[in-house]
Amino acid sequence: VIQLDSDTLTLAPIPEVLSAVHSNTSFAIGTWDNQRLESMRSRQEHASRILHSSDAPAHIQVLAEANFDKLRRFNELNYIRGCSGFSGFGKNSFDKEFIEDISSGFFAALGDRWREWGSEQVMSNIVVANSGDAIVLPHPKYCDCTKIDSDQTTFIHFIGTCRFARNTY
């Protein structure tokens, strides 16, 4: 299954995606160059520092990441700080029980905040990162609209208000 938001643009061939489909490999758009899977612990520690350094209400993604340690299988799970606007899920790479277990853990830790927009991205990132040989697509070849490199970018996700800025979209 490939999740593809409608605010994306493919500018050239995307061989990494074709290869992932043919090899049944899950994938996600990353956030920075040379990004790899990371442990949930590593992301939790990073998000906790961000959460505790600000008085502003936390975005659900940072809040969820800061609470990874409340999940039952926290120490054995991976994460990709990616974007669910273009994600691939290999056949049989996860099951419903896995998602229900993670979601139940977040409801216990975050209550109704887990229903907020953005929580689906956290779940997508968790599912992809724990799907066998998952990959992060090369950045900035695949990127959001804030990091376009005209010499490299072949796939763009126009997140947020980007599609209305600078007439790029």
N, C-alpha and C positions, 0 to 999 in steps of 0.2 A: 504494500500500500504506500502510495506517495501522497503526502499532504502538500498541497500547493495553494497558497493564498492567491487571491485574484489581483493583488497589487504587486505582482512580480513581473519581471521582464527578462527574457532570455535573448541575448544578443549574438551568440555564436554557439557552436557545438559544445556539448557538456559531456565529454567522454567519461569523466569520473562517475557520473550518475548512471550512464549506460553500463559501465563496468559493475557498479554496485548492484544494479538490477539483475544483470546476468549471473552474478556470483551470490545473489540473495544476501547482500550485505546491507545492514541498516546504516543510515547516514543523517547528518544534520549540517546546516550552515553554522559555521563558527562565528566567533566574535573578534578574533585577533589572528595575526599571522602565526603559522606553525603551531596552531592549537592542537592539542591531543586530549584524549580522555583523561580525566583526573579522578582521584578518589573523592567520595562524598565528604570525607573528613576534611580534605584540603579546601574544598569549596565552602563548607560549613564554617571553618575558621576564618576564611576571608570575608564571608558575608556577615559574620558576627562582628568583626571589626568595623565594617561599614555601618551596620545597624546601630552599634553603640557609640559611633562618632557623630551622630546626627540627632537633632531634636525633631526633625520632620517625620511625619508618619511614613513608615516603610512601604515601599512598593511590594506587592505580594511576592514577586520573584525573590527579592532580597530577604524578605521575612521567611519564606519557605526554606530557602537555602540556609539561613541562619538556624533553622530548626531541624535540619537533617538529622541531628543527633537524637531526636525524639523518635525516629523511625526504627522499627524492630531490627532490620537488617543493615543498619547504617554502616557498620564496619566492613561489610563485604560488597557494598554497592559502589558503582562509578557514576560519574556525572559529566555532561557536556554543557558548558555555558553557551548554548546555541540559540537558534531561532526556529521556532516551530512553523514558520511561514513556508519552509521548504524542508521537509523531513521525509526520509524513507524508512519503512519498517519491513524488514525481511519476512518472508513466509515463516510462520511458526516461531518467530523470534521472541514472543512473549505470550502470556496467557492472561485471561481475565482476572484470575486470582491474584496475580502479581500487582495489577493495577488497583484492585480493590484493597489489597493489603496496604499499599503505599498511601492511597487516598484516605483510608481509615486512620492511618497514623497522622496524616496532616489534619484531618478533622479533629482528632483528639488534641493536637497541639495548637491549632489555629482557630478552631471553631468555624464560624460562618465566613471568616476571611478566606478560607479555602475555596469558596464559591466565586471569588472575584475574578474578573478578566485578568489574565496573566498566569493563573494557576495551571491552565492547560499547557502552557509553554514549559513550565517546570516539569509536569508529568511527561510530556513529549521528550524532553531532554533526558529524563531518567530512563524511560523506556528504551530510547535509542542507545544510550550509553551502556545499558546492561543487556544488549542484544548480541551476544557473541562477539564477532569481529567488527564491530561498528567503526565507522570512520567519521572524521570531521572533514568536510569538503575544504579544499585549499582556499585560503583567504589571502588576498582580496579578489581572487578569481570569482568566488561566490561570496557576496557580501550584502550588507544593507546599504541604503542610499547615502549614508553618512561617510562611507569609506570607499567610494568608487575610485578605481585607478583606471584611467582611460586606456592604458596600455595592457592591462591584464583582465579586467572584469568582464565576465561573460554572462553572469547571472546576478540580477539585482532584486532585492526585496525592498520595496518602498514603505518602510515602517512609519507608523505614526503620521505626523504632518509632513513628512518628507515629500510626499507626492504633490504637495501644494507649494513647495519651495523651489526657487531658482528655475522653474519651468523645465526641469530635467525629466519628469515623468511623462 
